[in-house]
């Protein structure tokens, strides 16, 4: 990365474009690969940042830390979970960017500040809302080990990166869902074939039977089909 003092607007835009292409290239590898590329790009692109991670929350609790670039990012989420407060939670839950120039002197999360003083090297951070969907809410978090380490210019870079990242991650999730749907369709087809052969019935009747089994057991048709396709028929 070119030092900030030597970067022109053109350099910054080119660097952002390069990282956007790198993230997009991971789309067909799935959402996990995209998230890892997002956090790695954040550390490489934003001057002053030494680690990054993605916090997933549900009902204002940390559910998971995704693609952390080192143990400090994961530990910081754990500390927020323990005290029930922090910038990453606020960014994910309140749909906004949260900048923390000096965590220890910031009065918004006093319990977290006391805990971090003893247990974490992180001293400043910026958290950007990344996604909101049914499984939870996510924030991209970038961290520094010294106060005031992330300048206004670097914060703006983070905004741009997070905007690109959100679009790429959404595309990766849709690709994952598409692949899952294809796999489910195949397994349902296998189960239908087994039922048709076993009971000498047509495709529509076989699917109706699968649907009834799904409703009676409160299990999805795809899961019922996996169970049937994975089982061996009894010997006649």
C-alpha positions as CSV (number, residue, x, y, z in Angstrom):
1,X,0.0,0.0,0.0
2,X,1.3,3.5,-0.9
3,X,1.8,5.7,2.2
4,X,-1.2,8.1,2.6
5,X,1.0,11.2,2.2
6,X,2.1,10.0,-1.2
7,X,-1.4,8.9,-2.5
8,X,-3.3,11.0,-4.9
9,X,-7.1,10.7,-5.4
10,X,-6.4,8.6,-8.5
11,X,-4.1,6.3,-6.5
12,X,-6.8,5.8,-3.9
13,X,-9.5,5.1,-6.5
14,X,-7.3,2.6,-8.3
15,X,-6.5,0.8,-5.0
16,X,-10.2,0.6,-4.1
17,X,-11.0,-0.7,-7.6
18,X,-8.2,-3.4,-7.2
19,X,-9.7,-4.5,-3.9
20,X,-13.2,-4.5,-5.3
21,X,-12.1,-6.8,-8.1
22,X,-10.3,-9.1,-5.7
23,X,-13.5,-9.4,-3.6
24,X,-15.7,-10.0,-6.6
25,X,-13.3,-12.7,-7.9
26,X,-14.1,-14.7,-4.7
27,X,-17.8,-14.7,-5.3
28,X,-18.1,-18.1,-6.8
29,X,-16.0,-19.6,-4.0
30,X,-18.8,-18.7,-1.6
31,X,-19.5,-16.2,1.1
32,X,-16.8,-17.5,3.5
33,X,-14.1,-16.7,0.9
34,X,-15.6,-13.3,0.2
35,X,-15.6,-12.4,3.9
36,X,-12.0,-13.4,4.3
37,X,-11.1,-11.2,1.3
38,X,-13.1,-8.3,2.7
39,X,-11.2,-8.3,6.1
40,X,-7.8,-8.8,4.4
41,X,-8.5,-5.9,2.0
42,X,-9.5,-3.7,5.0
43,X,-6.1,-4.2,6.6
44,X,-4.2,-3.7,3.4
45,X,-6.2,-0.7,2.2
46,X,-6.8,1.4,5.4
47,X,-3.7,3.0,6.8
48,X,-3.2,2.6,10.5
49,X,-5.4,-0.6,10.7
50,X,-3.7,-3.7,12.1
51,X,-6.6,-6.1,12.3
52,X,-10.2,-6.5,11.1
53,X,-13.2,-8.8,11.5
54,X,-16.9,-9.1,10.9
55,X,-19.3,-9.1,13.8
56,X,-22.6,-10.9,13.4
57,X,-25.2,-10.0,15.9
58,X,-28.7,-11.2,16.7
59,X,-30.9,-9.5,19.3
60,X,-27.9,-7.3,20.3
61,X,-25.7,-10.2,21.1
62,X,-22.5,-11.3,19.3
63,X,-23.3,-14.5,17.6
64,X,-20.1,-15.0,15.7
65,X,-16.9,-13.3,14.5
66,X,-16.3,-14.0,10.9
67,X,-13.0,-13.9,9.0
68,X,-10.9,-12.2,11.7
69,X,-7.5,-11.4,10.5
70,X,-6.0,-12.2,13.9
71,X,-6.9,-13.3,17.4
72,X,-7.2,-9.7,18.6
73,X,-10.3,-9.1,16.4
74,X,-12.0,-12.2,17.7
75,X,-11.1,-11.4,21.3
76,X,-12.5,-7.9,21.0
77,X,-15.9,-9.3,20.0
78,X,-15.8,-11.7,22.9
79,X,-15.2,-8.8,25.3
80,X,-18.1,-7.0,23.8
81,X,-20.3,-10.0,24.3
82,X,-19.2,-10.4,27.9
83,X,-20.1,-6.8,28.8
84,X,-23.1,-6.5,26.4
85,X,-21.9,-3.2,24.8
86,X,-19.5,-1.9,22.2
87,X,-19.0,-0.1,18.9
88,X,-19.4,-3.3,16.8
89,X,-22.7,-4.1,18.3
90,X,-23.9,-0.5,17.8
91,X,-22.8,-0.5,14.2
92,X,-24.5,-3.8,13.4
93,X,-27.7,-3.1,15.3
94,X,-28.2,0.6,14.8
95,X,-27.3,0.5,11.1
96,X,-24.6,3.2,11.3
97,X,-20.9,3.7,11.2
98,X,-19.3,4.0,14.6
99,X,-15.9,5.6,14.9
100,X,-13.9,5.3,18.1
101,X,-10.7,7.5,18.1
102,X,-9.7,6.6,21.6
103,X,-11.5,3.7,23.2
104,X,-10.2,4.2,26.7
105,X,-11.3,7.8,26.9
106,X,-14.6,7.3,25.1
107,X,-17.5,7.5,27.5
108,X,-20.0,5.5,25.4
109,X,-19.0,2.0,26.6
110,X,-17.5,2.4,30.1
111,X,-17.6,-1.3,31.0
112,X,-16.0,-2.3,27.7
113,X,-13.2,0.4,28.2
114,X,-12.4,-1.0,31.6
115,X,-12.2,-4.6,30.3
116,X,-10.2,-3.7,27.2
117,X,-7.6,-1.8,29.3
118,X,-6.7,-5.1,30.9
119,X,-7.4,-7.6,28.2
120,X,-6.9,-6.2,24.7
121,X,-4.3,-4.2,22.8
122,X,-7.1,-2.5,20.7
123,X,-7.3,1.3,21.3
124,X,-9.2,2.7,18.3
125,X,-11.6,1.4,15.7
126,X,-14.2,2.1,13.1
127,X,-17.2,-0.2,12.5
128,X,-19.3,-0.1,9.3
129,X,-22.6,-1.7,8.8
130,X,-22.1,-4.5,6.3
131,X,-25.3,-6.4,6.0
132,X,-28.8,-7.0,7.4
133,X,-30.7,-10.2,6.8
134,X,-32.8,-12.8,8.5
135,X,-29.9,-14.6,10.1
136,X,-28.6,-11.5,11.8
137,X,-26.8,-8.2,11.3
138,X,-23.2,-7.7,10.4
139,X,-20.6,-5.0,10.8
140,X,-17.1,-4.7,9.3
141,X,-14.7,-3.6,12.0
142,X,-11.2,-2.3,11.6
143,X,-8.9,-1.9,14.6
144,X,-5.7,-0.1,15.6
145,X,-3.5,-0.5,18.6
146,X,-2.9,3.2,19.2
147,X,-5.4,6.0,19.7
148,X,-6.3,8.3,16.8
149,X,-4.6,6.0,14.4
150,X,-7.3,6.1,11.7
151,X,-7.5,9.5,10.0
152,X,-10.5,11.0,8.3
153,X,-9.2,10.1,4.9
154,X,-8.8,6.5,5.9
155,X,-12.3,6.4,7.4
156,X,-13.6,7.5,4.1
157,X,-11.7,4.7,2.4
158,X,-13.4,2.3,4.8
159,X,-16.8,3.7,3.7
160,X,-16.0,3.0,0.1
161,X,-14.7,-0.5,0.8
162,X,-17.7,-1.4,3.0
163,X,-20.1,-0.3,0.3
164,X,-18.3,-2.5,-2.3
165,X,-18.0,-5.3,0.2
166,X,-21.8,-5.3,1.0
167,X,-22.6,-5.7,-2.7
168,X,-20.1,-8.4,-3.2
169,X,-21.2,-10.3,-0.1
170,X,-24.8,-10.1,-1.2
171,X,-23.9,-11.6,-4.5
172,X,-21.9,-14.4,-2.8
173,X,-24.9,-15.2,-0.5
174,X,-27.2,-15.4,-3.6
175,X,-24.7,-17.7,-5.3
176,X,-24.6,-19.9,-2.2
177,X,-28.4,-20.0,-2.1
178,X,-28.5,-20.9,-5.8
179,X,-26.0,-23.7,-5.3
180,X,-28.0,-24.9,-2.3
181,X,-31.2,-24.8,-4.3
182,X,-29.6,-26.9,-7.1
183,X,-28.4,-29.4,-4.6
184,X,-31.8,-29.6,-3.0
185,X,-33.5,-30.0,-6.3
186,X,-31.2,-32.9,-7.2
187,X,-31.7,-34.7,-3.8
188,X,-35.5,-34.2,-4.0
189,X,-35.4,-35.7,-7.5
190,X,-33.6,-38.7,-6.1
191,X,-36.1,-39.2,-3.3
192,X,-39.0,-38.9,-5.7
193,X,-37.4,-41.5,-8.0
194,X,-37.0,-43.9,-5.0
195,X,-40.7,-43.4,-4.0
196,X,-42.0,-43.8,-7.5
197,X,-40.0,-47.1,-7.9
198,X,-40.9,-48.4,-4.4
199,X,-44.7,-47.7,-4.6
200,X,-45.1,-47.7,-8.4
201,X,-46.6,-44.2,-8.5
202,X,-46.1,-41.2,-10.7
203,X,-43.9,-38.1,-10.1
204,X,-46.8,-35.9,-8.9
205,X,-48.0,-38.5,-6.4
206,X,-44.4,-39.0,-5.1
207,X,-44.0,-35.3,-4.5
208,X,-47.3,-35.1,-2.7
209,X,-46.1,-37.9,-0.4
210,X,-42.9,-36.1,0.3
211,X,-44.9,-32.9,1.0
212,X,-47.1,-34.8,3.5
213,X,-44.1,-36.3,5.2
214,X,-42.6,-32.8,5.5
215,X,-45.8,-31.4,7.0
216,X,-46.3,-34.3,9.4
217,X,-42.8,-34.2,10.7
218,X,-42.2,-30.4,10.5
219,X,-39.1,-31.0,8.5
220,X,-38.4,-29.4,5.1
221,X,-39.0,-31.4,1.9
222,X,-35.2,-31.1,1.1
223,X,-34.3,-32.6,4.5
224,X,-36.8,-35.4,4.2
225,X,-35.4,-36.1,0.8
226,X,-31.9,-36.3,2.1
227,X,-32.9,-38.7,4.8
228,X,-34.7,-40.9,2.2
229,X,-31.9,-40.7,-0.3
230,X,-29.3,-41.5,2.3
231,X,-31.2,-44.6,3.6
232,X,-30.9,-48.0,2.1
233,X,-34.2,-49.8,1.1
234,X,-35.0,-52.9,3.1
235,X,-34.4,-56.2,1.4
236,X,-37.5,-57.8,-0.1
